[in-house]
Amino acid sequence: MTDIITPQAGWYPDPTDSRAYRWWSGGAWTDHLTAAPSAESVWSGSATAGQAVAVGADAFTFTDQSANPFTSSYEEPWGNTIRPAERNRTGLVVAVIGLLSVAGYLGSMAVGYSTIFPLIPAVLGLIVAVPAFRRSRITGDGLGISLLGVVLSGVGGVLSILPLLPMILGIPSATDVTKTTNLITNTVGFHVKVQNQLVARAQKDFGQTATAAACPADALPQTGSTFTCTETLADGTEKALTVTVTDNSGTVTWTPAA
């Protein structure tokens, strides 16, 4: 069986950031970081016994086993190695994209026009948030602004989708519901008006009073529409009348049906 060779403890290139070296304990990576060595710091002076210097493919031997495991000739505190220009600016980009998404939604609402365009920066902000969180884990900077950007992008995306849900799911919009409600109300009111007129004119039309009148449910107050209503007279007989709508306000004329 082939033996698995485990690298000895020492400073090795950080697998998450090529600008730094991380301390390998001999069995696992630790939280100790240091700046990547320059060529001058690596090759200045001569190597002493027990210390091998190598870079690249041989970097696993880059350590002095007799030295303090958390010091080196080129080591600086990790906080000092992150220069202002190298700080996590990706989180700020995420926040700006999130603001654009929310602003796009508010702008579309201001002009009364729902659009899917604010959803584009919202999705982009969530995508950019992935490297932003990774950078914040490495540098320790920008986590808060990255979270703010994710929240703004999420809010912008949800707000952009909400007006489109009725169309996507086939659910009637509030406008459609209002139109349908108004149509039903107007139709019911029209039927009551016509039926009351027929009952009131029964004596003139048929020589006796009427107890009730009924018109078809699909009769609409539209100019030119014609339908047949049934009138119940006082003696129990039923008479049919042909009703014609003369204008959209619901004015009608009628004659006894043949």
C-alpha positions as CSV (number, residue, x, y, z in Angstrom):
1,M,0.0,0.0,0.0
2,T,1.3,3.4,-0.9
3,D,2.0,5.7,2.0
4,I,0.4,9.2,2.0
5,I,3.1,11.9,2.4
6,T,1.8,14.8,4.6
7,P,3.7,18.1,4.1
8,Q,5.6,19.2,7.1
9,A,4.5,22.3,9.1
10,G,5.5,25.6,7.6
11,W,4.4,28.7,5.6
12,Y,2.8,27.8,2.2
13,P,0.9,29.8,-0.4
14,D,-2.7,30.4,0.8
15,P,-5.1,28.3,-1.3
16,T,-7.7,31.1,-1.0
17,D,-5.5,34.1,-1.7
18,S,-2.4,34.1,-3.9
19,R,-1.2,37.3,-2.2
20,A,-0.5,35.6,1.1
21,Y,1.0,32.6,2.8
22,R,-0.9,30.5,5.4
23,W,0.6,28.4,8.2
24,W,0.3,24.6,7.6
25,S,0.4,22.8,11.0
26,G,1.4,19.6,9.5
27,G,-2.1,18.3,9.5
28,A,-4.4,21.2,8.7
29,W,-4.5,24.8,7.6
30,T,-4.5,27.4,10.5
31,D,-5.8,30.9,10.8
32,H,-2.3,32.4,10.8
33,L,-1.6,34.5,7.6
34,T,1.4,36.4,6.4
35,A,2.4,38.5,3.4
36,A,3.7,36.6,0.4
37,P,7.6,36.9,0.4
38,S,9.4,38.9,-2.2
39,A,12.3,37.5,-4.1
40,E,14.7,39.6,-2.1
41,S,13.4,38.4,1.2
42,V,13.5,34.7,0.1
43,W,17.0,34.7,-1.4
44,S,18.8,37.2,0.9
45,G,21.6,35.5,2.8
46,S,22.5,31.8,2.7
47,A,20.3,29.0,3.9
48,T,21.4,27.5,7.2
49,A,21.4,24.0,8.3
50,G,17.8,22.7,8.9
51,Q,16.4,25.5,6.7
52,A,15.5,24.9,3.1
53,V,14.4,27.8,0.9
54,A,12.3,27.1,-2.2
55,V,9.4,28.5,-4.1
56,G,6.9,27.3,-6.6
57,A,6.5,23.6,-6.9
58,D,8.9,23.1,-3.9
59,A,7.2,25.5,-1.6
60,F,6.3,22.7,0.8
61,T,9.8,22.9,2.2
62,F,9.8,26.6,2.7
63,T,10.2,26.7,6.5
64,D,12.7,26.5,9.2
65,Q,11.5,23.6,11.4
66,S,13.6,24.9,14.4
67,A,12.1,28.4,14.3
68,N,9.0,29.7,16.0
69,P,6.2,28.4,13.8
70,F,4.4,31.8,13.7
71,T,7.3,34.1,12.7
72,S,9.4,34.5,9.6
73,S,11.9,36.9,8.2
74,Y,9.2,38.6,6.0
75,E,6.2,38.2,8.3
76,E,4.0,41.2,9.0
77,P,0.7,41.3,10.9
78,W,-2.0,40.3,8.5
79,G,-4.0,43.5,9.1
80,N,-1.0,45.6,7.9
81,T,-0.6,43.6,4.7
82,I,-4.1,44.7,3.4
83,R,-3.5,48.1,1.8
84,P,-6.5,50.4,1.3
85,A,-6.4,49.7,-2.4
86,E,-6.7,46.0,-1.8
87,R,-9.6,46.1,0.6
88,N,-12.9,44.4,-0.3
89,R,-14.6,46.8,-2.7
90,T,-16.8,44.1,-4.1
91,G,-19.2,44.5,-1.3
92,L,-19.6,48.2,-2.1
93,V,-20.4,47.2,-5.7
94,V,-23.1,44.8,-4.5
95,A,-24.7,47.6,-2.4
96,V,-24.6,50.0,-5.4
97,I,-26.3,47.4,-7.6
98,G,-28.9,46.7,-5.0
99,L,-29.7,50.5,-4.7
100,L,-30.1,50.6,-8.5
101,S,-32.5,47.7,-8.4
102,V,-34.7,49.4,-5.8
103,A,-34.4,52.8,-7.5
104,G,-35.5,51.2,-10.8
105,Y,-38.6,49.7,-9.2
106,L,-39.5,53.0,-7.5
107,G,-39.0,54.8,-10.8
108,S,-41.3,52.4,-12.7
109,M,-44.0,52.9,-10.0
110,A,-43.6,56.7,-10.2
111,V,-44.5,56.6,-13.9
112,G,-47.2,54.0,-13.4
113,Y,-45.6,51.4,-15.6
114,S,-44.6,47.9,-14.3
115,T,-41.5,46.5,-15.9
116,I,-39.1,43.6,-15.5
117,F,-36.0,45.7,-15.9
118,P,-35.3,46.4,-12.2
119,L,-35.1,42.6,-11.9
120,I,-31.8,42.6,-14.0
121,P,-29.7,44.5,-11.4
122,A,-31.3,42.5,-8.6
123,V,-30.1,39.3,-10.1
124,L,-26.7,40.8,-11.0
125,G,-26.3,42.0,-7.4
126,L,-27.0,38.5,-6.0
127,I,-24.4,37.0,-8.4
128,V,-21.7,39.6,-7.5
129,A,-22.4,38.9,-3.8
130,V,-20.8,35.5,-4.1
131,P,-17.2,36.8,-4.7
132,A,-18.0,39.7,-2.3
133,F,-18.6,37.3,0.6
134,R,-15.5,35.3,-0.3
135,R,-13.4,38.4,-0.3
136,S,-14.8,39.4,3.1
137,R,-13.9,36.0,4.5
138,I,-10.3,36.5,3.3
139,T,-9.8,40.1,4.1
140,G,-12.1,40.5,7.1
141,D,-13.5,43.6,5.4
142,G,-16.8,44.4,3.7
143,L,-19.1,41.8,5.2
144,G,-21.7,44.3,6.4
145,I,-21.9,46.2,3.1
146,S,-22.1,42.9,1.2
147,L,-25.1,41.9,3.4
148,L,-26.7,45.3,2.8
149,G,-26.2,44.8,-1.0
150,V,-27.8,41.4,-0.9
151,V,-30.8,42.7,1.1
152,L,-31.3,45.6,-1.4
153,S,-31.0,43.3,-4.4
154,G,-33.4,40.8,-2.9
155,V,-36.0,43.6,-2.1
156,G,-35.6,45.1,-5.6
157,G,-36.1,41.7,-7.2
158,V,-39.2,40.7,-5.2
159,L,-40.8,44.1,-5.7
160,S,-40.1,43.8,-9.5
161,I,-41.7,40.4,-9.7
162,L,-44.9,41.2,-7.6
163,P,-46.7,43.2,-10.3
164,L,-46.0,40.5,-12.8
165,L,-47.3,37.6,-10.7
166,P,-50.9,37.9,-11.9
167,M,-49.7,37.7,-15.5
168,I,-47.3,34.8,-14.8
169,L,-49.7,32.8,-12.8
170,G,-52.8,33.7,-14.7
171,I,-54.4,35.4,-11.8
172,P,-56.7,38.4,-12.6
173,S,-55.2,41.7,-11.7
174,A,-56.9,44.2,-9.4
175,T,-57.9,46.2,-12.5
176,D,-59.5,43.2,-14.1
177,V,-61.4,42.4,-10.8
178,T,-62.6,46.0,-10.6
179,K,-63.9,46.0,-14.2
180,T,-65.7,42.7,-13.7
181,T,-67.3,43.9,-10.4
182,N,-68.5,47.1,-12.1
183,L,-69.9,45.1,-15.0
184,I,-71.9,42.8,-12.7
185,T,-73.2,45.7,-10.6
186,N,-74.3,47.6,-13.7
187,T,-75.9,44.5,-15.2
188,V,-77.9,43.7,-12.1
189,G,-79.0,47.3,-11.7
190,F,-80.1,47.3,-15.4
191,H,-82.2,44.2,-14.9
192,V,-84.0,45.6,-11.9
193,K,-84.7,48.8,-13.8
194,V,-86.2,47.0,-16.8
195,Q,-88.2,44.6,-14.8
196,N,-89.7,47.4,-12.7
197,Q,-90.7,49.2,-15.9
198,L,-92.4,46.2,-17.3
199,V,-94.4,45.6,-14.2
200,A,-95.4,49.2,-14.0
201,R,-96.7,49.1,-17.6
202,A,-98.5,45.7,-17.4
203,Q,-101.9,47.3,-17.0
204,K,-101.5,49.2,-20.3
205,D,-99.8,46.4,-22.2
206,F,-102.1,43.5,-21.1
207,G,-105.1,45.0,-19.3
208,Q,-104.2,43.8,-15.9
209,T,-101.4,44.2,-13.3
210,A,-98.3,42.1,-13.1
211,T,-96.8,40.5,-10.1
212,A,-93.2,40.0,-11.4
213,A,-91.0,40.2,-14.5
214,A,-87.8,38.4,-15.3
215,C,-85.1,39.1,-17.9
216,P,-82.2,36.7,-19.0
217,A,-79.0,37.0,-16.9
218,D,-76.9,37.7,-20.0
219,A,-79.0,40.8,-21.0
220,L,-76.5,43.7,-21.1
221,P,-77.2,47.5,-21.2
222,Q,-75.6,47.9,-24.7
223,T,-77.2,49.9,-27.4
224,G,-79.0,47.8,-30.0
225,S,-79.1,44.6,-27.9
226,T,-82.4,42.7,-27.9
227,F,-83.6,40.0,-25.5
228,T,-86.9,38.5,-24.3
229,C,-88.3,39.1,-20.8
230,T,-91.2,37.2,-19.2
231,E,-93.9,38.9,-17.2
232,T,-96.2,37.2,-14.7
233,L,-99.7,38.7,-14.7
234,A,-102.2,38.9,-11.8
235,D,-104.2,35.9,-13.1
236,G,-101.1,33.7,-13.2
237,T,-100.5,33.8,-16.9
238,E,-97.1,34.6,-18.3
239,K,-96.5,37.0,-21.2
240,A,-93.3,37.4,-23.2
241,L,-92.0,40.8,-24.2
242,T,-89.2,41.6,-26.7
243,V,-87.0,44.3,-25.2
244,T,-84.6,46.5,-27.2
245,V,-81.9,48.7,-25.6
246,T,-81.9,52.1,-27.3
247,D,-78.8,53.6,-25.6
248,N,-75.9,52.7,-23.3
249,S,-77.6,54.4,-20.3
250,G,-80.1,51.5,-20.2
251,T,-83.2,53.1,-21.9
252,V,-85.4,50.4,-23.4
253,T,-88.5,49.9,-25.5
254,W,-90.5,46.7,-25.6
255,T,-93.4,45.0,-27.4
256,P,-95.4,41.9,-26.6
257,A,-93.7,38.9,-28.3
258,A,-95.6,37.1,-31.1
